Amino acid sequence: MARALPERYLTPTDLADLLGVPLETVYQWRRKRTGPRGFRVGVHLRYDPEDVRTWVSSLINEESAA
């Protein structure tokens, strides 16, 4: 990732902006359980920056193993 991850929990919009994908893609990943782990704070969806980092690393590792 080119930019450093923020210290706070990420919103779906933050995640979409960070990864340069449409917001709907983030919601599709959640529905399909293919993206980084998200959690709810009341009705609000949040992502732990460390979980996002781990998920991206797993994608990079899969790519280099192929």
C-alpha positions in Angstrom: 0.0 0.0 0.0 1.4 3.3 -1.0 -0.3 5.3 1.8 0.1 4.5 5.5 -3.0 3.2 7.2 -4.7 5.5 9.7 -4.6 4.7 13.4 -8.4 4.8 13.7 -10.9 2.2 12.5 -11.9 2.6 8.9 -15.4 3.2 7.5 -16.4 1.4 4.3 -15.8 4.7 2.4 -12.3 5.0 3.9 -11.6 1.4 2.8 -12.9 2.0 -0.8 -10.8 5.2 -1.0 -7.7 3.6 0.4 -7.8 0.7 -2.1 -9.2 2.7 -5.0 -12.2 0.6 -5.5 -15.9 1.5 -5.7 -17.8 1.5 -2.4 -20.2 -1.2 -3.7 -17.1 -3.5 -4.1 -16.4 -3.2 -0.4 -20.0 -4.2 0.4 -19.8 -7.1 -2.1 -16.7 -8.4 -0.4 -18.6 -8.3 2.9 -21.6 -10.1 1.5 -19.4 -12.7 -0.1 -17.0 -12.9 2.9 -14.0 -12.4 0.6 -12.7 -9.0 1.9 -11.1 -7.9 5.1 -13.0 -8.6 8.3 -15.4 -6.0 9.3 -17.3 -5.5 12.5 -20.3 -3.5 13.7 -20.4 -0.7 16.2 -24.1 -0.4 16.6 -25.3 0.1 13.0 -22.0 1.3 11.7 -19.6 -1.0 9.8 -15.9 -0.6 10.7 -12.6 -2.2 9.6 -9.5 -2.6 11.7 -6.5 -1.2 9.8 -4.4 -4.2 10.9 -7.0 -6.7 9.5 -6.9 -4.7 6.2 -3.1 -5.0 6.2 -3.2 -8.7 6.8 -5.8 -9.2 4.1 -3.9 -7.3 1.5 -0.7 -9.2 2.5 -2.6 -12.5 1.9 -3.6 -11.3 -1.6 0.0 -10.3 -2.4 1.2 -13.7 -1.1 -1.4 -15.6 -3.2 -0.4 -13.6 -6.3 3.3 -14.3 -5.8 2.6 -18.0 -5.2 0.7 -18.3 -8.5 
